[in-house]
């Protein structure tokens, strides 16, 4: 059995879903730490692997996650890295990943995936809440279409990292 990699799971969250997914991932990655990009600082040189996650809103990766990737591109290219997104439409994950993460960095990564998403109306405000209600109403006849976190995607992602 291989030794475990020291892993930094760096994430940016707007309404808590990405944090929830990062916490689920941490439970499956021995010797990993969580780092909220907006509030914490991690010395990335101390880690074997860096995972970066953020939510997708209107097709764009969370601004702090996108900035973190850009700022740390050199380090990410020298380390093992992986990316995850939280989005309500995981079938569009490939498109969102390609649109939001540098092509060379994406091809260098161990894996990149969507962990799904969810609409928690209690945590949403303004236009976000309005849009979520409209989407929810349009999907109410198909409960399987309502966005949700995909634990199986998180497990598969963790398994891939654990084997790297």
DSSP file (Angstrom, degrees, kcal/mol; ACC not computed):
  #  RESIDUE AA STRUCTURE BP1 BP2  ACC     N-H-->O    O-->H-N    N-H-->O    O-->H-N    TCO  KAPPA ALPHA  PHI   PSI    X-CA   Y-CA   Z-CA
    1    1 A X              0   0    0      0, 0.0     2,-0.1     0, 0.0     0, 0.0   0.000 360.0 360.0 360.0 140.1    0.0    0.0    0.0
    2    2 A X        -     0   0    0    160,-0.1     2,-0.1     1,-0.1     3,-0.1  -0.359 360.0-102.3 -76.2 156.1    1.3    3.5   -0.8
    3    3 A X        -     0   0    0      1,-0.1     2,-0.2    -2,-0.1    -1,-0.1  -0.400  45.6 -98.0 -71.9 157.4    1.9    6.1    1.7
    4    4 A X        -     0   0    0     -2,-0.1     2,-0.3     1,-0.1    -1,-0.1  -0.497  32.9-124.8 -79.7 148.4   -0.7    8.8    2.1
    5    5 A X        -     0   0    0     -2,-0.2     2,-0.6    25,-0.1    -1,-0.1  -0.706  19.7-119.8 -88.1 139.8   -0.3   12.2    0.3
    6    6 A X        -     0   0    0     -2,-0.3    43,-2.1    40,-0.1    42,-1.8  -0.729  43.3-168.6 -75.3 120.6   -0.4   15.4    2.4
    7    7 A X  E     -ab  32  49A   0     24,-2.1    26,-2.3    -2,-0.6     2,-0.6  -0.946  22.4-156.7-123.6 132.9   -3.3   17.1    0.7
    8    8 A X  E     -ab  33  50A   0     41,-2.3    43,-3.1    -2,-0.4     2,-0.9  -0.940   9.0-158.5-103.8 121.4   -4.6   20.7    0.9
    9    9 A X  E     -ab  34  51A   0     24,-3.1    26,-2.6    -2,-0.6     2,-0.5  -0.870  15.4-172.8-100.6 102.4   -8.3   21.0    0.0
   10   10 A X  E     +ab  35  52A   0     41,-3.4    43,-2.5    -2,-0.9     2,-0.3  -0.847  11.9 166.7-102.0 126.2   -8.7   24.7   -0.9
   11   11 A X  E     -ab  36  53A   0     24,-2.4    26,-2.9    -2,-0.5    27,-0.4  -0.940  30.1-152.2-140.7 158.5  -12.2   25.9   -1.6
   12   12 A X  E     - b   0  54A   0     41,-1.6    43,-0.6    -2,-0.3     2,-0.4  -0.999  22.0-173.7-129.1 135.2  -14.3   29.0   -2.0
   13   13 A X        -     0   0    0     -2,-0.4    25,-0.0    41,-0.1    -2,-0.0  -0.957  22.9-174.7-132.9 146.9  -18.0   28.9   -1.1
   14   14 A X  S    S+     0   0    0     -2,-0.4    -1,-0.1    48,-0.0    40,-0.0   0.812  92.7  10.7-102.5 -48.6  -20.9   31.3   -1.5
   15   15 A X  S    S-     0   0    0    109,-0.0   108,-0.0     0, 0.0    -2,-0.0   0.259 110.7 -95.2-119.4  11.0  -23.8   29.5    0.3
   16   16 A X  S  > S+     0   0    0    107,-0.0     4,-2.3     4,-0.0     5,-0.1   0.250  95.1 108.0 101.1 -13.5  -22.0   26.6    2.0
   17   17 A X  H  > S+     0   0    0      2,-0.2     4,-2.4     1,-0.2     5,-0.2   0.926  81.8  48.3 -66.1 -43.9  -22.4   23.8   -0.5
   18   18 A X  H  > S+     0   0    0      1,-0.2     4,-2.6     2,-0.2    -1,-0.2   0.892 111.8  50.5 -64.7 -38.6  -18.8   23.8   -1.6
   19   19 A X  H  > S+     0   0    0      2,-0.2     4,-2.4     1,-0.2    -1,-0.2   0.926 109.8  50.8 -62.5 -44.2  -17.7   23.8    2.0
   20   20 A X  H  X S+     0   0    0     -4,-2.3     4,-1.9     1,-0.2    -2,-0.2   0.916 112.5  46.2 -59.8 -44.0  -20.0   20.8    2.7
   21   21 A X  H  X S+     0   0    0     -4,-2.4     4,-2.4     2,-0.2    -1,-0.2   0.898 110.5  52.8 -66.5 -41.0  -18.5   18.9   -0.3
   22   22 A X  H  X S+     0   0    0     -4,-2.6     4,-2.5     1,-0.2    -2,-0.2   0.891 109.3  50.0 -61.5 -39.5  -14.9   19.8    0.8
   23   23 A X  H  X S+     0   0    0     -4,-2.4     4,-1.5     2,-0.2    -1,-0.2   0.888 109.8  50.4 -66.2 -39.3  -15.7   18.4    4.3
   24   24 A X  H  < S+     0   0    0     -4,-1.9     4,-0.5     1,-0.2    -2,-0.2   0.898 112.0  48.3 -63.8 -40.3  -17.1   15.2    2.7
   25   25 A X  H >X S+     0   0    0     -4,-2.4     3,-1.6     1,-0.2     4,-0.6   0.917 105.8  57.6 -65.7 -44.0  -13.9   14.9    0.6
   26   26 A X  H >< S+     0   0    0     -4,-2.5     3,-1.3     1,-0.3     6,-0.2   0.869  98.8  60.0 -55.6 -39.2  -11.6   15.5    3.6
   27   27 A X  T 3< S+     0   0    0     -4,-1.5    -1,-0.3     1,-0.3    -2,-0.2   0.740 108.8  44.8 -61.8 -22.1  -13.2   12.5    5.4
   28   28 A X  T <4 S+     0   0    0     -3,-1.6     2,-0.6    -4,-0.5    -1,-0.3   0.448 102.6  71.3-103.0  -2.1  -12.1   10.3    2.5
   29   29 A X  S X< S-     0   0    0     -3,-1.3     3,-0.6    -4,-0.6    -1,-0.1  -0.892  75.5-144.6-118.8 101.8   -8.5   11.7    2.2
   30   30 A X  T 3  S+     0   0    0     -2,-0.6   -23,-0.2     1,-0.2   -25,-0.1  -0.283  83.6  20.5 -59.3 148.6   -6.2   10.7    5.0
   31   31 A X  T 3  S+     0   0    0      1,-0.2   -24,-2.1   -25,-0.1     2,-0.3   0.897  95.1 134.8  59.3  44.9   -3.7   13.4    5.9
   32   32 A X  E <   -a    7   0A   0     -3,-0.6     2,-0.3   -26,-0.2   -24,-0.2  -0.883  37.9-158.0-121.9 156.7   -5.7   16.3    4.4
   33   33 A X  E     -a    8   0A   0    -26,-2.3   -24,-3.1    -2,-0.3     2,-0.4  -0.915  16.2-126.2-127.6 156.7   -6.6   19.8    5.6
   34   34 A X  E     -a    9   0A   0     -2,-0.3     2,-0.4   -26,-0.2   -24,-0.2  -0.833  22.2-174.1-101.2 142.3   -9.3   22.2    4.6
   35   35 A X  E     -a   10   0A   0    -26,-2.6   -24,-2.4    -2,-0.4     2,-0.8  -0.910  17.8-148.7-139.7 109.0   -8.5   25.7    3.6
   36   36 A X  E >>  -a   11   0A   0     -2,-0.4     4,-3.4   -26,-0.2     3,-1.4  -0.696  15.9-147.5 -75.9 113.1  -11.2   28.3    2.9
   37   37 A X  T 34 S+     0   0    0    -26,-2.9    -1,-0.2    -2,-0.8   -25,-0.2   0.797  93.2  52.0 -53.5 -33.7   -9.5   30.4    0.2
   38   38 A X  T 34 S+     0   0    0    -27,-0.4    -1,-0.3     1,-0.1   -26,-0.1   0.718 126.4  18.0 -80.8 -20.5  -11.2   33.6    1.4
   39   39 A X  T <4 S+     0   0    0     -3,-1.4     2,-0.3     1,-0.0    -2,-0.2   0.637 114.1  61.9-124.5 -21.3  -10.3   33.3    5.1
   40   40 A X     <  -     0   0    0     -4,-3.4     2,-0.4     2,-0.0    -5,-0.1  -0.734  58.6-148.4-111.9 157.4   -7.3   30.9    5.5
   41   41 A X        -     0   0    0     -2,-0.3     2,-0.4    -3,-0.0    -5,-0.1  -0.993  15.4-172.8-122.4 129.9   -3.8   30.9    4.2
   42   42 A X        -     0   0    0     -2,-0.4     2,-1.3    -7,-0.1     3,-0.1  -0.973  28.3-128.4-122.6 138.7   -2.0   27.6    3.5
   43   43 A X    >   -     0   0    0     -2,-0.4     3,-2.0     1,-0.2     4,-0.2  -0.727  24.6-165.7 -82.0  97.9    1.6   27.2    2.6
   44   44 A X  G >  S+     0   0    0     -2,-1.3     3,-1.6     1,-0.3    -1,-0.2   0.710  78.7  72.3 -63.2 -21.3    1.0   25.1   -0.6
   45   45 A X  G 3  S+     0   0    0      1,-0.3    -1,-0.3    -3,-0.1    -2,-0.0   0.708  88.8  63.6 -67.2 -17.2    4.7   24.0   -0.7
   46   46 A X  G <  S+     0   0    0     -3,-2.0     2,-0.3     2,-0.0    -1,-0.3   0.491  93.5  78.4 -83.1  -3.8    4.1   21.8    2.3
   47   47 A X    <   -     0   0    0     -3,-1.6   -40,-0.2    -4,-0.2     3,-0.1  -0.830  62.5-153.6-115.2 146.5    1.6   19.6    0.5
   48   48 A X  S    S+     0   0    0    -42,-1.8    32,-1.7    -2,-0.3     2,-0.4   0.807  89.3  26.6 -78.1 -32.8    2.0   16.8   -2.0
   49   49 A X  E     -bc   7  80A   0    -43,-2.1   -41,-2.3    30,-0.2     2,-0.5  -0.989  65.1-159.3-136.9 140.4   -1.4   17.4   -3.6
   50   50 A X  E     -bc   8  81A   0     30,-2.3    32,-1.8    -2,-0.4     2,-0.5  -0.981   6.5-166.7-123.6 122.3   -3.6   20.5   -3.9
   51   51 A X  E     -bc   9  82A   0    -43,-3.1   -41,-3.4    -2,-0.5     2,-0.5  -0.908   5.8-164.9-105.9 132.5   -7.3   20.2   -4.5
   52   52 A X  E     +bc  10  83A   0     30,-2.5    32,-2.3    -2,-0.5     2,-0.3  -0.976  10.8 176.1-121.5 130.1   -9.1   23.4   -5.5
   53   53 A X  E     +bc  11  84A   0    -43,-2.5   -41,-1.6    -2,-0.5     2,-0.3  -0.965   6.4 154.1-134.0 150.4  -12.9   23.6   -5.4
   54   54 A X  E     -bc  12  85A   0     30,-1.5    32,-1.7    -2,-0.3     2,-0.2  -0.984  38.7 -97.2-163.8 163.9  -15.5   26.3   -6.0
   55   55 A X  E     - c   0  86A   0    -43,-0.6     7,-2.1    -2,-0.3     2,-0.5  -0.501  28.6-130.8 -86.2 157.5  -19.1   26.8   -7.1
   56   56 A X  E     +E   61   0B   0     30,-2.3     2,-0.4     5,-0.2    32,-0.3  -0.936  25.8 178.2-107.9 127.5  -20.2   27.7  -10.5
   57   57 A X  E >  S-E   60   0B   0      3,-2.7     3,-2.0    -2,-0.5    30,-0.0  -0.990  72.9 -13.4-132.5 124.0  -22.7   30.6  -10.9
   58   58 A X  T 3  S-     0   0    0     -2,-0.4    -1,-0.1     1,-0.3     3,-0.1   0.856 130.1 -54.4  53.5  36.9  -23.9   31.7  -14.2
   59   59 A X  T 3  S+     0   0    0      1,-0.2     2,-0.4    41,-0.0    -1,-0.3   0.394 116.2 111.2  83.7  -3.1  -21.2   29.6  -15.9
   60   60 A X  E <   -E   57   0B   0     -3,-2.0    -3,-2.7    40,-0.0    -1,-0.2  -0.855  68.5-119.8-111.9 140.1  -18.4   31.2  -13.9
   61   61 A X  E     -E   56   0B   0     -2,-0.4    -5,-0.2    -5,-0.2     5,-0.1  -0.475  53.6 -78.8 -69.3 143.2  -16.2   29.7  -11.2
   62   62 A X     >  -     0   0    0     -7,-2.1     4,-2.7   -50,-0.2     3,-0.3  -0.138  44.5-123.7 -42.5 131.8  -16.3   31.5   -7.8
   63   63 A X  H  > S+     0   0    0      1,-0.2     4,-2.4     2,-0.2     5,-0.2   0.852 108.9  50.3 -54.7 -41.6  -14.2   34.6   -8.1
   64   64 A X  H  > S+     0   0    0      2,-0.2     4,-2.2     1,-0.2    -1,-0.2   0.891 111.9  47.6 -67.7 -38.3  -11.9   33.7   -5.2
   65   65 A X  H  > S+     0   0    0     -3,-0.3     4,-2.4     2,-0.2    -2,-0.2   0.924 112.6  49.0 -66.9 -43.9  -11.3   30.2   -6.5
   66   66 A X  H  X S+     0   0    0     -4,-2.7     4,-2.2     1,-0.2    -2,-0.2   0.914 113.3  47.3 -61.6 -43.1  -10.5   31.5  -10.0
   67   67 A X  H  X S+     0   0    0     -4,-2.4     4,-2.9    -5,-0.2    -1,-0.2   0.880 110.3  52.8 -65.0 -39.4   -8.1   34.0   -8.5
   68   68 A X  H  X S+     0   0    0     -4,-2.2     4,-2.2     2,-0.2    -2,-0.2   0.916 109.9  48.2 -62.1 -44.8   -6.5   31.4   -6.3
   69   69 A X  H  < S+     0   0    0     -4,-2.4     4,-0.2     2,-0.2    -2,-0.2   0.935 114.7  45.6 -61.9 -46.9   -5.9   29.1   -9.3
   70   70 A X  H >< S+     0   0    0     -4,-2.2     3,-1.0     1,-0.2     4,-0.3   0.926 114.6  47.4 -62.7 -46.0   -4.4   32.0  -11.3
   71   71 A X  H 3< S+     0   0    0     -4,-2.9     3,-0.2     1,-0.2    -1,-0.2   0.835 121.2  36.7 -65.3 -34.1   -2.2   33.2   -8.4
   72   72 A X  T 3X S+     0   0    0     -4,-2.2     4,-2.8    -5,-0.2    -1,-0.2   0.138  78.8 118.4-107.5  19.0   -0.9   29.7   -7.6
   73   73 A X  H <> S+     0   0    0     -3,-1.0     4,-2.2     1,-0.2     5,-0.2   0.890  74.7  52.0 -53.6 -46.0   -0.7   28.4  -11.2
   74   74 A X  H  > S+     0   0    0     -4,-0.3     4,-0.8    -3,-0.2    -1,-0.2   0.919 112.9  44.4 -59.3 -46.2    3.1   27.8  -11.0
   75   75 A X  H >> S+     0   0    0      1,-0.2     4,-1.1     2,-0.2     3,-0.8   0.916 112.0  53.0 -64.9 -43.7    2.8   25.8   -7.7
   76   76 A X  H 3< S+     0   0    0     -4,-2.8     3,-0.3     1,-0.3    -1,-0.2   0.857 106.0  54.1 -61.6 -35.1   -0.1   23.8   -9.1
   77   77 A X  H 3< S+     0   0    0     -4,-2.2    -1,-0.3    -5,-0.2    -2,-0.2   0.732 110.6  46.7 -71.7 -21.2    1.8   22.9  -12.2
   78   78 A X  H << S+     0   0    0     -4,-0.8    -1,-0.2    -3,-0.8     2,-0.2   0.605 112.9  54.0 -94.0 -13.9    4.7   21.5  -10.0
   79   79 A X  S  < S-     0   0    0     -4,-1.1     2,-0.3    -3,-0.3   -30,-0.2  -0.621  96.2 -90.6-112.7 170.1    2.5   19.5   -7.7
   80   80 A X  E     +c   49   0A   0    -32,-1.7   -30,-2.3    -2,-0.2     2,-0.3  -0.677  58.2 175.8 -73.4 138.8   -0.2   16.9   -8.0
   81   81 A X  E     -c   50   0A   0     -2,-0.3    29,-3.3    27,-0.3    30,-0.5  -0.964  20.6-174.2-145.6 162.6   -3.5   18.8   -8.2
   82   82 A X  E     -cd  51 111A   0    -32,-1.8   -30,-2.5    -2,-0.3     2,-0.4  -0.977  11.7-146.4-153.3 157.4   -7.2   18.2   -8.8
   83   83 A X  E     -cd  52 112A   0     28,-2.0    30,-1.8    -2,-0.3     2,-0.4  -0.979  11.1-176.7-132.5 141.2  -10.2   20.4   -9.2
   84   84 A X  E     -cd  53 113A   0    -32,-2.3   -30,-1.5    -2,-0.4     2,-0.3  -0.988   5.8-162.9-134.0 150.6  -13.9   20.1   -8.3
   85   85 A X  E     -cd  54 114A   0     28,-2.2    30,-2.9    -2,-0.4     2,-0.5  -0.921  13.3-142.4-124.6 153.4  -16.9   22.3   -8.9
   86   86 A X  E     +c   55   0A   0    -32,-1.7   -30,-2.3    -2,-0.3     2,-0.3  -0.979  38.0 150.9-113.9 120.1  -20.3   22.5   -7.3
   87   87 A X        -     0   0    0     29,-1.3     3,-0.3    -2,-0.5    61,-0.2  -0.995  51.7-125.8-150.7 150.4  -23.0   23.1   -9.8
   88   88 A X  S    S+     0   0    0     -2,-0.3     2,-0.4   -32,-0.3    29,-0.2   0.626 105.0  50.5 -72.3 -14.4  -26.7   22.3  -10.1
   89   89 A X    >   +     0   0    0     27,-0.1     3,-2.5     1,-0.1    -1,-0.2  -0.687  62.4 175.7-127.0  78.4  -26.3   20.7  -13.5
   90   90 A X  G >  S+     0   0    0     -2,-0.4     3,-1.9    -3,-0.3     4,-0.3   0.701  74.3  72.8 -60.9 -20.2  -23.4   18.2  -13.3
   91   91 A X  G 3  S+     0   0    0      1,-0.3    -1,-0.3     2,-0.1     3,-0.2   0.698  97.8  51.2 -66.3 -15.7  -24.0   17.0  -16.9
   92   92 A X  G <> S+     0   0    0     -3,-2.5     4,-2.2     1,-0.1    -1,-0.3   0.276  78.6 108.5 -98.8   8.9  -22.5   20.4  -17.9
   93   93 A X  H <> S+     0   0    0     -3,-1.9     4,-2.9     1,-0.2     5,-0.2   0.892  73.7  53.2 -55.9 -46.7  -19.4   19.9  -15.7
   94   94 A X  H  > S+     0   0    0     -4,-0.3     4,-2.4     1,-0.2    -1,-0.2   0.915 110.3  48.2 -57.4 -44.7  -17.0   19.3  -18.5
   95   95 A X  H  > S+     0   0    0      1,-0.2     4,-2.2    -3,-0.2    -1,-0.2   0.932 113.4  46.9 -60.8 -47.3  -18.0   22.5  -20.2
   96   96 A X  H  X S+     0   0    0     -4,-2.2     4,-1.4     2,-0.2    -2,-0.2   0.894 112.2  50.1 -64.7 -40.2  -17.7   24.5  -17.0
   97   97 A X  H  X S+     0   0    0     -4,-2.9     4,-1.9    -5,-0.2     3,-0.3   0.939 113.0  45.8 -63.2 -47.0  -14.3   23.0  -16.1
   98   98 A X  H  < S+     0   0    0     -4,-2.4    -1,-0.2    -5,-0.2    -2,-0.2   0.861 114.2  49.0 -65.0 -36.7  -12.9   23.8  -19.6
   99   99 A X  H  < S+     0   0    0     -4,-2.2    -1,-0.2    -5,-0.2    -2,-0.2   0.757 121.3  33.6 -73.4 -23.9  -14.3   27.3  -19.6
  100  100 A X  H  < S+     0   0    0     -4,-1.4     2,-0.5    -3,-0.3    -2,-0.2   0.581 108.6  60.8-114.0 -11.7  -13.0   28.2  -16.1
  101  101 A X  S  < S-     0   0    0     -4,-1.9    -1,-0.1    -5,-0.2     5,-0.1  -0.977  90.3-100.3-125.6 131.0   -9.6   26.4  -15.7
  102  102 A X     >  -     0   0    0     -2,-0.5     4,-2.8     1,-0.1     5,-0.2  -0.118  31.0-128.1 -44.7 132.6   -6.5   26.8  -17.8
  103  103 A X  H  > S+     0   0    0      1,-0.2     4,-2.3     2,-0.2     5,-0.2   0.885 107.2  48.5 -56.0 -45.3   -6.3   24.0  -20.4
  104  104 A X  H  > S+     0   0    0      1,-0.2     4,-1.4     2,-0.2    -1,-0.2   0.903 113.7  46.8 -65.3 -40.9   -2.7   23.1  -19.5
  105  105 A X  H  > S+     0   0    0      2,-0.2     4,-1.2     1,-0.2    -2,-0.2   0.899 111.5  51.6 -66.3 -42.2   -3.5   23.1  -15.8
  106  106 A X  H  < S+     0   0    0     -4,-2.8     3,-0.3     1,-0.2    -2,-0.2   0.903 110.6  47.5 -63.1 -41.7   -6.6   21.0  -16.3
  107  107 A X  H  < S+     0   0    0     -4,-2.3    -1,-0.2     1,-0.2    -2,-0.2   0.780 110.3  54.0 -72.7 -24.4   -4.7   18.4  -18.4
  108  108 A X  H  < S+     0   0    0     -4,-1.4   -27,-0.3    -5,-0.2    -1,-0.2   0.734  90.9 100.7 -75.2 -24.3   -1.9   18.3  -15.7
  109  109 A X  S  < S-     0   0    0     -4,-1.2   -27,-0.2    -3,-0.3     3,-0.1  -0.221  74.9-133.4 -69.2 152.2   -4.5   17.5  -12.9
  110  110 A X  S    S-     0   0    0    -29,-3.3     2,-0.3     1,-0.3   -28,-0.2   0.906  85.0 -19.5 -67.0 -43.8   -5.1   14.1  -11.5
  111  111 A X  E     -d   82   0A   0    -30,-0.5   -28,-2.0     2,-0.0     2,-0.3  -0.986  53.0-161.3-160.4 162.3   -8.8   14.5  -11.9
  112  112 A X  E     +d   83   0A   0     -2,-0.3     2,-0.3   -30,-0.2   -28,-0.2  -0.964  27.1 150.9-150.3 132.3  -11.5   17.2  -12.2
  113  113 A X  E     -d   84   0A   0    -30,-1.8   -28,-2.2    -2,-0.3     2,-0.4  -0.973  42.8-105.6-157.3 166.1  -15.2   16.6  -11.5
  114  114 A X  E     -d   85   0A   0     -2,-0.3   -28,-0.2   -30,-0.2     3,-0.1  -0.851  14.2-164.5 -97.4 136.5  -18.5   18.0  -10.4
  115  115 A X        -     0   0    0    -30,-2.9    35,-2.3     1,-0.4   -29,-0.2   0.180  44.7-120.7 -99.9  14.5  -19.8   17.2   -6.9
  116  116 A X  B     -F  149   0C   0    -31,-0.3   -29,-1.3    33,-0.2    -1,-0.4  -0.426  29.4-126.0  78.9-158.0  -23.3   18.4   -7.9
  117  117 A X        -     0   0    0     31,-1.3     2,-0.3   -31,-0.2   -27,-0.1  -0.964  10.4-136.1-171.1 179.0  -25.0   21.1   -6.0
  118  118 A X        -     0   0    0     -2,-0.3     2,-0.7    30,-0.2    30,-0.2  -0.991  14.3-128.3-151.6 159.2  -28.1   22.0   -4.1
  119  119 A X        +     0   0    0     28,-0.5     2,-0.9    -2,-0.3     3,-0.1  -0.899  23.2 179.8-112.2 102.4  -30.5   24.8   -3.8
  120  120 A X    >>  -     0   0    0     -2,-0.7     3,-2.0     1,-0.2     4,-0.6  -0.841   8.4-168.2-102.4  95.3  -31.0   25.8   -0.2
  121  121 A X  G >4 S+     0   0    0     -2,-0.9     3,-0.6     1,-0.3    -1,-0.2   0.766  82.6  64.6 -58.1 -27.1  -33.5   28.7   -0.4
  122  122 A X  G 34 S+     0   0    0      1,-0.2    -1,-0.3    -3,-0.1     7,-0.0   0.773 106.1  43.7 -67.1 -24.9  -32.9   29.6    3.2
  123  123 A X  G <4 S+     0   0    0     -3,-2.0    -1,-0.2  -108,-0.0     2,-0.2   0.512  99.7  89.4 -97.3  -5.9  -29.3   30.6    2.4
  124  124 A X    <<  -     0   0    0     -4,-0.6     2,-0.3    -3,-0.6    -5,-0.0  -0.600  53.5-171.2 -96.0 154.6  -30.1   32.4   -0.8
  125  125 A X    >>  -     0   0    0     -2,-0.2     3,-1.1     0, 0.0     4,-1.1  -0.936  45.3 -19.6-137.1 159.6  -30.9   36.1   -1.3
  126  126 A X  H 3> S-     0   0    0     -2,-0.3     4,-2.1     1,-0.2     3,-0.3  -0.064 125.7  -0.1  52.2-131.7  -32.0   38.5   -4.0
  127  127 A X  H 3> S+     0   0    0      1,-0.2     4,-2.8     2,-0.2    -1,-0.2   0.832 131.1  59.2 -63.1 -34.9  -31.7   37.3   -7.6
  128  128 A X  H <> S+     0   0    0     -3,-1.1     4,-2.5     1,-0.2    -1,-0.2   0.923 108.6  44.9 -59.5 -44.0  -30.1   34.0   -6.5
  129  129 A X  H  X S+     0   0    0     -4,-1.1     4,-2.5    -3,-0.3    -2,-0.2   0.913 112.5  51.4 -67.0 -42.7  -33.2   33.1   -4.6
  130  130 A X  H  X S+     0   0    0     -4,-2.1     4,-2.0     2,-0.2    -2,-0.2   0.930 113.2  44.6 -58.9 -47.8  -35.5   34.3   -7.4
  131  131 A X  H  X S+     0   0    0     -4,-2.8     4,-2.8     2,-0.2     5,-0.2   0.917 112.2  52.1 -64.5 -44.3  -33.6   32.1   -9.9
  132  132 A X  H  X S+     0   0    0     -4,-2.5     4,-2.9    -5,-0.2    -1,-0.2   0.897 109.7  49.6 -61.2 -40.6  -33.5   29.1   -7.6
  133  133 A X  H  X S+     0   0    0     -4,-2.5     4,-2.6     2,-0.2    -1,-0.2   0.920 111.7  48.8 -63.1 -43.3  -37.3   29.3   -7.0
  134  134 A X  H  X S+     0   0    0     -4,-2.0     4,-2.1     2,-0.2    -2,-0.2   0.923 113.8  45.7 -62.8 -44.8  -37.9   29.5  -10.8
  135  135 A X  H  X S+     0   0    0     -4,-2.8     4,-1.4     2,-0.2    -2,-0.2   0.934 112.7  51.5 -63.3 -46.0  -35.6   26.5  -11.4
  136  136 A X  H  X S+     0   0    0     -4,-2.9     4,-0.7     1,-0.2     3,-0.3   0.904 110.1  48.9 -57.3 -43.9  -37.2   24.6   -8.5
  137  137 A X  H >< S+     0   0    0     -4,-2.6     3,-0.6     1,-0.2     4,-0.3   0.884 110.0  51.2 -64.4 -38.6  -40.7   25.3   -9.9
  138  138 A X  H 3< S+     0   0    0     -4,-2.1    -1,-0.2     1,-0.2     3,-0.2   0.743 116.0  41.9 -71.6 -20.9  -39.7   24.1  -13.4
  139  139 A X  H >< S+     0   0    0     -4,-1.4     3,-2.3    -3,-0.3     6,-0.3   0.439  81.7 101.8-102.9  -1.2  -38.3   20.9  -12.0
  140  140 A X  T << S+     0   0    0     -4,-0.7     3,-0.3    -3,-0.6    -1,-0.1   0.736  79.0  56.5 -62.3 -22.1  -41.0   20.0   -9.5
  141  141 A X  T 3  S+     0   0    0     -4,-0.3     2,-0.4     1,-0.2    -1,-0.3   0.602 110.3  47.2 -81.9 -10.7  -42.5   17.4  -11.8
  142  142 A X    X   -     0   0    0     -3,-2.3     3,-2.2     1,-0.1     4,-0.5  -0.752  64.8-178.4-130.9  85.3  -39.2   15.6  -12.0
  143  143 A X  G >  S+     0   0    0     -2,-0.4     3,-0.9     1,-0.3    -1,-0.1   0.765  82.1  63.0 -56.5 -27.1  -37.7   15.2   -8.4
  144  144 A X  G 3  S+     0   0    0      1,-0.2    -1,-0.3    -5,-0.0     4,-0.1   0.716  97.2  58.2 -70.6 -19.1  -34.6   13.5   -9.9
  145  145 A X  G <  S+     0   0    0     -3,-2.2     2,-0.2    -6,-0.3    -1,-0.2   0.620  77.7 108.6 -86.0 -13.1  -33.7   16.7  -11.8
  146  146 A X  S <  S-     0   0    0     -3,-0.9   -10,-0.0    -4,-0.5   -57,-0.0  -0.481  83.5-103.3 -67.6 128.0  -33.6   18.8   -8.6
  147  147 A X        +     0   0    0     -2,-0.2   -28,-0.5   -31,-0.1     2,-0.3  -0.189  52.4 164.4 -54.8 138.5  -29.9   19.7   -7.9
  148  148 A X        -     0   0    0    -61,-0.2   -31,-1.3   -30,-0.2   -30,-0.2  -0.983  43.7 -91.3-151.0 158.0  -28.2   17.6   -5.2
  149  149 A X  B     -F  116   0C   0     -2,-0.3     2,-0.7   -33,-0.3   -33,-0.2  -0.494  36.9-140.5 -68.1 141.6  -24.8   16.8   -3.8
  150  150 A X    >>  -     0   0    0    -35,-2.3     4,-1.6     1,-0.2     3,-1.1  -0.789  20.3-178.8-111.1  87.8  -23.4   13.7   -5.4
  151  151 A X  H 3> S+     0   0    0     -2,-0.7     4,-2.6     1,-0.3     5,-0.2   0.814  82.8  60.8 -56.5 -31.6  -21.6   11.6   -2.8
  152  152 A X  H 3> S+     0   0    0      1,-0.2     4,-2.2     2,-0.2    -1,-0.3   0.860 103.8  49.7 -65.9 -33.6  -20.7    9.0   -5.4
  153  153 A X  H <> S+     0   0    0     -3,-1.1     4,-2.3     2,-0.2    -1,-0.2   0.880 110.7  50.1 -69.4 -38.1  -18.8   11.6   -7.4
  154  154 A X  H  X S+     0   0    0     -4,-1.6     4,-2.6     2,-0.2    -2,-0.2   0.918 111.6  48.3 -65.6 -43.1  -16.9   12.7   -4.2
  155  155 A X  H  X S+     0   0    0     -4,-2.6     4,-2.9     2,-0.2    -2,-0.2   0.923 111.8  48.5 -63.0 -45.2  -16.0    9.1   -3.4
  156  156 A X  H  X S+     0   0    0     -4,-2.2     4,-2.3     2,-0.2    -1,-0.2   0.911 112.1  49.7 -62.6 -41.8  -14.8    8.4   -7.0
  157  157 A X  H  X S+     0   0    0     -4,-2.3     4,-2.2     2,-0.2    -2,-0.2   0.934 112.9  46.8 -59.3 -49.2  -12.7   11.6   -6.9
  158  158 A X  H  X S+     0   0    0     -4,-2.6     4,-3.0     1,-0.2    -2,-0.2   0.899 110.3  52.7 -62.5 -42.5  -11.2   10.6   -3.5
  159  159 A X  H  X S+     0   0    0     -4,-2.9     4,-1.4     1,-0.2    -1,-0.2   0.915 109.0  50.0 -59.8 -43.0  -10.5    7.1   -4.7
  160  160 A X  H  X S+     0   0    0     -4,-2.3     4,-0.6     1,-0.2    -2,-0.2   0.921 113.6  45.3 -61.9 -44.3   -8.6    8.5   -7.7
  161  161 A X  H >< S+     0   0    0     -4,-2.2     3,-1.0     1,-0.2    -2,-0.2   0.911 109.9  54.2 -65.8 -42.0   -6.6   10.8   -5.5
  162  162 A X  H 3< S+     0   0    0     -4,-3.0    -1,-0.2     1,-0.3    -2,-0.2   0.772 110.3  47.8 -64.5 -25.0   -5.9    8.0   -3.0
  163  163 A X  H 3<        0   0    0     -4,-1.4    -1,-0.3    -3,-0.2    -2,-0.2   0.577 360.0 360.0 -89.6 -10.9   -4.5    5.9   -5.8
  164  164 A X    <<        0   0    0     -3,-1.0    -1,-0.2    -4,-0.6    -2,-0.1   0.494 360.0 360.0 -72.7 360.0   -2.3    8.6   -7.3
